[in-house]
Amino acid sequence: MAWWSRKPDSREKELSHNHTSINDSVRGNFALARLEDLVAWGRKNSIWPFNFGLSCCYVEMATSLTSKYDIARFGAEVIRGTPREADVIVISGTVFYKASPMIKLLYQQMMAPRWVIAMGSCACSDGMFDVYSVIQGVDKFLPVDVYVTGCPPRPDSLMEGLLLLQEKVGNERRPLSWVIGPQGVEQPVFPAQRELKGPKRRRIGRLTPPDYASHDLYREGHDANR
Amino acid sequence: MQTVDLALNEAIQAQAGPALLATQPTVDRIPTFWITKEKIHDLLRYVKNEIDRPYKMLYDLTGIDERGRSHREGQPDSDFTAVYHLYSFGRNAYLRFKVPLPEKRPSVPTITDLWPAADWYERETWDLVGIRFDGHPHLVRLIMPRDWEGHPLRKDHPSHGTELGLNMPDQKMMEEQEQLQFDPEEWGMKRSSDGTDFLFLNLGPHHPGTHGVLRVVLQLDGEIIIDAVPDIGFHHRAQEKVAERQTWHTYLPYTDRVDYLSGVINNMAYLSSVEQLAGIEIPLRAQVIRVMMCELYRIANHFVWLGTFSQDVGQLSPVFYTFNDRERAFYIAEAITGARMHPNWFRMGGTAQDLPIGWEDLFRDFINYLPPRLDEYEREIVKNRIFKARTKGIGRTTVDEAIEWGMTGPNLRACGLGWDFRKAHPYSGYDQFEFDIPIGKNGDSYDRATVRIEEMRQSLRIIDQCVRNMPDGPYKAIHPLATPPPKPKTMHDIETLIAHFLTVSWGPVIPPGEALGAIEASKGNNGYYLISDGSTTPYRNRIRTPSFPHMQMLPLLCRGLTVSDLIAIFGSVDFVLADVDK
């Protein structure tokens, strides 16, 4: 979708001085898009999560809704109490065998398009709980779109996961009507974040050692010692 | 550790006669008696009702699969053992009874007629260990699904999920759903009375008001709750079974996840038992650091409780404030431990590392910042008229009832009994700190709220004393079983290098024995009853969690009230499902 919004530094100045051409005002006030892209854009920026939690991770998910993290910035604060109104189900916690029939049923009650975020090690692969009462990862019975690792992941990680999901949703091709040619949803393929971020992370040489309560203190001590 | 009580020994001997098979010395010095199956009911009745300063609380009831255990010197032959833990408030002491049982159809008489609280404990023991309780009103599985095969805590039951290859195909899903269909007759409930048809409402397992995966079936007459049946086990993570394959040291991260809101307090509970077994003396600095971190996490836990509770009763904004303050607590926790919810920061013999440079300032800022906020919370949440209307007189219970049902912690104190295990059974040097035990009067949801708010102030007071009086010295004990062993020592001689290598690669070997370590966790008394048979892993790890009995009390608290009151009770009791199901 082509989207001409005014840039704060360049165009705004011209506009305020009444030097606008018709062309510019048209560009500033209209968006031209294919309907399909427009719908995808709308979907992408209003992914409503289902009010659903399993264990520890849910507390961090709830934390992401509160003011310090404020997931509302990304249009995902509208927690829905019923699966029929929700777009995404965040499997936040351990996938217990006894609870799994309900998890699956709730997913099935969600209306398409619907997405799944596996939050935390347990939902991704079962992490440290390789035990008799736990299904080893929610992808055993649900299609997962984004895996957020951590035990539990910080709220920031969940929000990163949400942004990745948004990227995916925005790039999905979902025909709005009958089409000629291949049917169904075309999903974009993204590389694993490990491949993208790994090289940069491996280059990081200087970390704050645990002997310091903050990075600033470490730097102070470091500079004083030199 | 308890002191030896000779008069008790005599009284038990006189009452039991030949039914007393043995007295077992244990590391924690809790008097431990082996009683025959035939006499156990009588003896429990005796110590509950007749002995002076009676043991009024059924602290815990569980079973042990003894079939693979070595180092059972002096104990009667037993394939399965039923273990009863009692607690006396008059004596401030625990008591332990054990009943030896055969491999084939192990069973003991029920004690639900003595303690109603035994109901769930017996069902849990039947479910997980496979000991039958004769005469139990409704002995069905509590934790595992009804169609589960085998008893998970038996040694011959698979431990790993990958071994079982669990999955949830559509067919299975329908079957499991079918099984969860509620049948009132099964629970002795009537479908109608006096021309009124009752409504059976299924609340959960995914309901925003239940604070997790909990299911409660309500028998309703209109809006009034006639009875309730909590259905748990949706959050069973097999913490007790996991311990049997982790080393003593590598089990620590699992404890964090038992009560996942209280972080290091769980480490503390587990270590209070392990360190008794290992005989480690904790250096002073480590003790004070531990106390300080425990109190910090107690505050963080109470913030979650306060925010969600106020949201439950209809106040939508406080949760944003309390979670922000929780972030401030986590900022400190992160600077010190490196993690937020699951710090896994205590170690056998001390802590993982020393406090970082600059820690005092973090705490001082917090101590200065918080009191006005707490006043504000009290003013705006607790003294709010609507809050009072929703919580006063709701979910009332008396001290006697609370003890009868095994209630501990702030919930018990809200009834008016100032019983805090930090004072009653001081551990980690809590007796050296000045703090008050806030108590309530009515034992209702409102008092449970005021008690916890005051408790946060007291925790802050303890932290303040820690910051002002932090002793110098090592943060970990110099002891062969302290983990991980101090590295510098290994660079001097080969013996310590070998010991270091073995402790790190295999894990420490804890001397054989049994110990119960119980502490005042954020929700009540949290105890770890550990059995070592002299290897690198515990033979049995029994976790007594405070939320389990609290959850069992739920029907008692909500009968005769409305559904919206039930939500106010849920919020006030402060449980997490991981702490209920383990």
Contacts between the chains, C-beta under 8 A, distances in Angstrom:
chain1	res1	chain2	res2	distance
A	51	B	208	5.4
A	52	B	206	6.0
A	53	B	212	6.9
A	54	B	212	7.6
A	54	B	213	6.0
A	54	B	235	7.6
A	55	B	212	7.1
A	55	B	213	7.8
A	55	B	235	6.3
A	55	B	237	7.8
A	55	B	257	7.9
A	55	B	260	6.7
A	55	B	577	7.3
A	55	B	578	5.8
A	56	B	257	6.2
A	56	B	260	3.9
A	56	B	341	6.0
A	56	B	342	7.2
A	56	B	578	7.1
A	58	B	212	7.6
A	59	B	260	7.0
A	59	B	261	6.8
A	59	B	304	6.7
A	59	B	341	6.8
A	60	B	340	7.7
A	60	B	341	6.9
A	62	B	323	7.5
A	63	B	323	5.8
A	63	B	326	7.7
A	63	B	327	7.6
A	66	B	319	6.8
A	66	B	320	5.1
A	66	B	323	4.0
A	66	B	324	6.5
A	67	B	320	5.1
A	67	B	323	7.6
A	67	B	324	5.7
A	68	B	323	7.5
A	68	B	324	5.7
A	68	B	327	5.0
A	81	B	208	6.4
A	94	B	235	7.6
A	94	B	237	5.9
A	96	B	213	7.1
A	96	B	234	5.7
A	96	B	235	6.2
A	96	B	236	6.4
A	96	B	237	7.4
A	97	B	145	7.1
A	97	B	166	5.3
A	97	B	168	7.6
A	98	B	144	7.0
A	98	B	145	5.1
A	98	B	176	7.9
A	98	B	233	5.4
A	98	B	234	5.1
A	98	B	236	6.8
A	99	B	205	6.1
A	99	B	213	5.0
A	99	B	234	4.2
A	99	B	235	7.4
A	100	B	168	4.4
A	100	B	173	7.8
A	100	B	176	8.0
A	101	B	168	6.3
A	101	B	172	7.4
A	101	B	173	4.4
A	101	B	176	4.0
A	101	B	177	5.4
A	101	B	180	7.8
A	102	B	177	8.0
A	102	B	205	5.6
A	102	B	206	6.0
A	102	B	234	8.0
A	103	B	168	7.9
A	104	B	168	5.6
A	104	B	170	7.9
A	104	B	173	5.3
A	105	B	173	6.6
A	105	B	177	6.9
A	106	B	206	6.3
A	126	B	161	6.5
A	128	B	253	6.9
A	128	B	254	7.0
A	129	B	161	7.4
A	129	B	237	5.4
A	129	B	238	7.3
A	129	B	242	7.5
A	130	B	160	5.0
A	130	B	161	5.1
A	130	B	162	5.6
A	131	B	159	6.6
A	131	B	160	6.8
A	131	B	161	5.3
A	131	B	237	6.5
A	131	B	238	3.8
A	131	B	241	6.2
A	131	B	242	5.9
A	132	B	152	5.6
A	132	B	157	7.0
A	132	B	158	5.8
A	132	B	159	6.4
A	132	B	160	7.2
A	132	B	161	5.9
A	132	B	163	7.8
A	132	B	164	5.8
A	132	B	166	7.9
A	132	B	238	5.9
A	132	B	241	6.9
A	133	B	143	7.9
A	133	B	144	7.0
A	133	B	152	7.3
A	133	B	161	7.5
A	133	B	236	4.7
A	133	B	237	6.7
A	133	B	238	5.0
A	134	B	161	5.1
A	134	B	166	7.4
A	134	B	237	6.5
A	134	B	238	7.3
A	135	B	161	7.0
A	135	B	166	4.8
A	135	B	167	6.6
A	135	B	168	6.4
A	136	B	161	5.1
A	136	B	162	6.0
A	136	B	166	6.9
A	140	B	166	7.7
A	140	B	167	5.2
A	140	B	168	7.2
A	141	B	167	6.2
A	141	B	168	4.6
A	141	B	169	7.4
A	151	B	342	6.4
A	152	B	340	8.0
A	152	B	341	5.9
A	152	B	342	7.3
A	154	B	340	6.7
A	210	B	338	6.4
A	210	B	353	5.7
A	210	B	356	6.2
A	211	B	353	7.9
A	211	B	354	7.7
A	211	B	356	5.5
A	211	B	357	5.9
A	212	B	356	5.3
A	212	B	357	5.2
A	212	B	358	6.4
A	213	B	335	4.3
A	213	B	336	7.2
A	213	B	356	4.4
A	213	B	357	6.3
A	213	B	358	3.6
A	213	B	359	5.2
A	213	B	361	7.5
A	213	B	362	5.8
A	214	B	335	6.4
A	214	B	358	6.2
A	217	B	357	5.8
A	217	B	358	4.5
A	221	B	357	6.9
